[in-house]
Amino acid sequence: MILFNETVSIENSVAEAWLQWMQETHVPEIMATTFFIKFQIAKVMEDEDNGGTTYAVQYYARHMDDLLEYHRDHDKTMQGKMQAKFAGQYAAFRTVLEVVA
């Protein structure tokens, strides 16, 4: 199984709206692509006070091919939607992990 993790630090002033948008709109759109079998959103608890709240949004794919196809066909569109809604209010980085146990 492959874990696609996107860590997002979002400004506190919009963190609640961002989380609601993620739960109600963005994540359901990503899951509707059918490349992922489950997801979770976790709040980082040991975060420096930098004016933002940090979340790890994790999507699970059965195979690397599924993730690669998602990236090829959908990723730019999905990133563009977050950028359009929260431009300049977040920083993000991504990690791909193989689940081994």
Secondary structure, 3 states (H helix, E strand, C coil): CEEEEEEEEEEHHHHHHHHHHHHHHHHHHHHCCCCCCEEEEEECCCCCCCCEEEEEEEEEECCHHHHHHHHHHHHHHHHHHHHHHHCCCEEEEEEEEECCC
